[in-house]
Amino acid sequence: MDRAEVEKRVKKVVSQVLNVPEADIRPEHKFTADLGAESVQSLELVAGFEEEFDLEVDEDEALSVQSVGDAIEFFVERL
């Protein structure tokens, strides 16, 4: 899966969970500071990414993913 496809799918999950238009989501956006994710939504994001990419995310690894760009890099490296 190429980077553009991963980015598109990450933005889709973020848009669904945080109710933000995909067009407004940028790689530099931090989930909490820029997109307003609360702790429950952070868990929903991880679950959404796991489902979207059919990949289990370790809890410690999930904590290191703070931004949209981090999520894109995380899945590019693992797919």
Contacts in CASP RR format, 6 or more apart in sequence:
PFRMAT RR
TARGET T0000
AUTHOR 0000-0000-0000
METHOD contacts of the structure
MODEL  1
MDRAEVEKRVKKVVSQVLNVPEADIRPEHKFTADLGAESVQSLELVAGFE
EEFDLEVDEDEALSVQSVGDAIEFFVERL
1 76 0 8 1.000
1 79 0 8 1.000
3 72 0 8 1.000
3 76 0 8 1.000
6 72 0 8 1.000
6 75 0 8 1.000
6 76 0 8 1.000
6 79 0 8 1.000
7 27 0 8 1.000
7 72 0 8 1.000
9 52 0 8 1.000
9 53 0 8 1.000
9 75 0 8 1.000
10 49 0 8 1.000
10 52 0 8 1.000
10 68 0 8 1.000
10 69 0 8 1.000
10 71 0 8 1.000
10 72 0 8 1.000
10 75 0 8 1.000
11 22 0 8 1.000
11 25 0 8 1.000
11 68 0 8 1.000
12 22 0 8 1.000
12 52 0 8 1.000
13 45 0 8 1.000
13 48 0 8 1.000
13 49 0 8 1.000
13 52 0 8 1.000
14 20 0 8 1.000
14 22 0 8 1.000
14 25 0 8 1.000
14 31 0 8 1.000
14 35 0 8 1.000
14 45 0 8 1.000
14 68 0 8 1.000
14 71 0 8 1.000
15 21 0 8 1.000
15 22 0 8 1.000
15 25 0 8 1.000
16 48 0 8 1.000
17 37 0 8 1.000
17 41 0 8 1.000
17 44 0 8 1.000
17 45 0 8 1.000
17 48 0 8 1.000
18 31 0 8 1.000
18 35 0 8 1.000
18 36 0 8 1.000
18 37 0 8 1.000
18 41 0 8 1.000
18 45 0 8 1.000
20 35 0 8 1.000
25 35 0 8 1.000
25 68 0 8 1.000
26 68 0 8 1.000
27 67 0 8 1.000
27 68 0 8 1.000
27 69 0 8 1.000
27 72 0 8 1.000
28 34 0 8 1.000
28 67 0 8 1.000
28 68 0 8 1.000
28 69 0 8 1.000
29 35 0 8 1.000
29 67 0 8 1.000
29 68 0 8 1.000
30 66 0 8 1.000
30 67 0 8 1.000
31 37 0 8 1.000
31 41 0 8 1.000
31 42 0 8 1.000
31 45 0 8 1.000
31 66 0 8 1.000
31 67 0 8 1.000
31 68 0 8 1.000
32 38 0 8 1.000
32 42 0 8 1.000
32 66 0 8 1.000
34 67 0 8 1.000
35 68 0 8 1.000
37 45 0 8 1.000
45 71 0 8 1.000
46 57 0 8 1.000
46 62 0 8 1.000
49 55 0 8 1.000
49 57 0 8 1.000
49 71 0 8 1.000
49 75 0 8 1.000
50 56 0 8 1.000
50 57 0 8 1.000
53 75 0 8 1.000
53 78 0 8 1.000
53 79 0 8 1.000
55 75 0 8 1.000
55 78 0 8 1.000
55 79 0 8 1.000
57 65 0 8 1.000
57 74 0 8 1.000
61 74 0 8 1.000
64 70 0 8 1.000
64 74 0 8 1.000
65 71 0 8 1.000
65 74 0 8 1.000
END
